[in-house]
Amino acid sequence: MKEEALQRAKTLDSSDPLAAFRTQFHFPQRDGKDCIYLCGNSLGLQPKTTQEFIDSELRQWREHGVEGHFTGEKPWVSYHKNSKASLAKIVGAGEHEVVAMNNLTTNLHLAMASFYQPKGKRSKILIERGAFPSDFYAVHSRIELSGGNPETDLIELEAADGSDYLSTNEIVAKIESLGDKLALVMFPGVQYYTGQFFDIKSIAEAAHKVGAYAGFDLAHAVGNVSLNLHNDDADFAVWCTYKYLNSGPGGVGGLFIHEKHGKNKSTPRLSGWWGHDSEARFKMNNQINPIPTVDGWQLSNVNILSHASHLASLQLFDEAGIENLREKSLKLTDLMEELILNSEALKNQIKIITPSNQHERGAQLSLYLMNHGKSVFQYLIDHGVILDWREPNVIRVAPVPLYNSFQDVVNFVSILEEAIRNEG
Ligand SMILES: Cc1ncc(COP(=O)(O)O)c(C=O)c1O
């Protein structure tokens, strides 16, 4: 398969309008060569401009000390505003609906403080079975903190008939059956394990019909798929920026609050000084006046170095365009799926547990090894492919349109074939 597929990949790469973005990233090296990096679903690569963005803030601090808050090209006091225009495009929202702050789980707790207010029998939170552990812990502890019982108030929806993923109909039916007992639906945009991309609009609509809120964890969706949070009427969404958004390990998180809740100053929330009217922030008069946008959910002043790193990558997203990236991403992932399904060596050894409909997935394919174990993953690592492993037997692999090529996909599948053949 390799020669023919490689020729096809070379043709696709040579006509790819986004191909040059690859040169703007640092690739981990193995034996003096770039690794085949297919792990942007876990930690995105470092843009070459990141250093300069961070250095510029270190310089500002060195040269101006505390005055850096109010001087220079990007004064720190309003630094969070620098990412808004790019983020708004990436998640399909208004600039007044998005802010970069804290980290994902912290933002989830802040959002639940506002959107999980159990009253009487309306006390349940619906999540998917197999949710990311941090999300599970967060909703579990939130229910406990509200005096509820996670045994009865935390509902985990499992796919019927042993399927690997949930259909939108199943999710909507569950929401309808929970009816006025449901307080909050908390779903992923893209599921971390299966790679399934959920229908945010239908989930939000169904939740609203029964009087519940709908919030989304976009860790694996942001910068990966096309999102329309405002028009889809999500109440809130949270994300991290170290995966597809390439902002570095532990990088600043993100929050979307729909404008209808932002401008309602009586939406309950936890407050801190950075969410308070910025004109009156330093009057120190203890009169809480939340900013009537998502900014009203900020607690603390901005982590400048982490945010600077975020801006370096967002500049690349602005240049490439999220819609163009998605278009290339669909082609990369489709090619990988096709090569695996048509490979004599792989077709009876690997089950792709990610939906085959390209509109129900992002970049990632989750490959379930039917007859082999972690040694296959180790072979890939030893042969210069970086990807990740999830228990019990899944290799997650994500070709990322900003820096992966079609040749990366072909080379990966070829090394995977070798790994499986090698096992005998
Ligand atoms: C789906 C999902 N949710 C939550 C988290 C936790 O993120 P953080 O450590 O930024 O709170 C992660 C981290 O990888 C994740 O993948």
The ligand as an SDF file (V2000), in Angstrom:
LIG
                    3D

 16 16  0  0  0  0  0  0  0  0999 V2000
  -12.1450   16.2650   28.5230 C   0  0  0  0  0  0  0  0  0  0  0  0
  -11.2920   16.9140   29.5760 C   0  0  0  0  0  0  0  0  0  0  0  0
  -11.8920   17.5540   30.5930 N   0  0  0  0  0  0  0  0  0  0  0  0
  -11.1590   18.1160   31.5790 C   0  0  0  0  0  0  0  0  0  0  0  0
   -9.7780   18.0900   31.5640 C   0  0  0  0  0  0  0  0  0  0  0  0
   -9.0220   18.7000   32.7070 C   0  0  0  0  0  0  0  0  0  0  0  0
   -8.4350   19.8800   32.3570 O   0  0  0  0  0  0  0  0  0  0  0  0
   -7.6840   20.8580   33.3980 P   0  0  0  0  0  0  0  0  0  0  0  0
   -6.5770   20.0950   34.0230 O   0  0  0  0  0  0  0  0  0  0  0  0
   -7.1850   21.9660   32.5160 O   0  0  0  0  0  0  0  0  0  0  0  0
   -8.6950   21.3100   34.3870 O   0  0  0  0  0  0  0  0  0  0  0  0
   -9.1210   17.4550   30.4970 C   0  0  0  0  0  0  0  0  0  0  0  0
   -7.6460   17.3960   30.4430 C   0  0  0  0  0  0  0  0  0  0  0  0
   -7.0250   16.7790   29.6290 O   0  0  0  0  0  0  0  0  0  0  0  0
   -9.8980   16.8430   29.4810 C   0  0  0  0  0  0  0  0  0  0  0  0
   -9.3240   16.1890   28.4630 O   0  0  0  0  0  0  0  0  0  0  0  0
  1  2  1  0
  2  3  1  0
  2 15  2  0
  3  4  2  0
  4  5  1  0
  5  6  1  0
  5 12  2  0
  6  7  1  0
  7  8  1  0
  8  9  2  0
  8 10  1  0
  8 11  1  0
 12 13  1  0
 12 15  1  0
 13 14  2  0
 15 16  1  0
M  END
$$$$
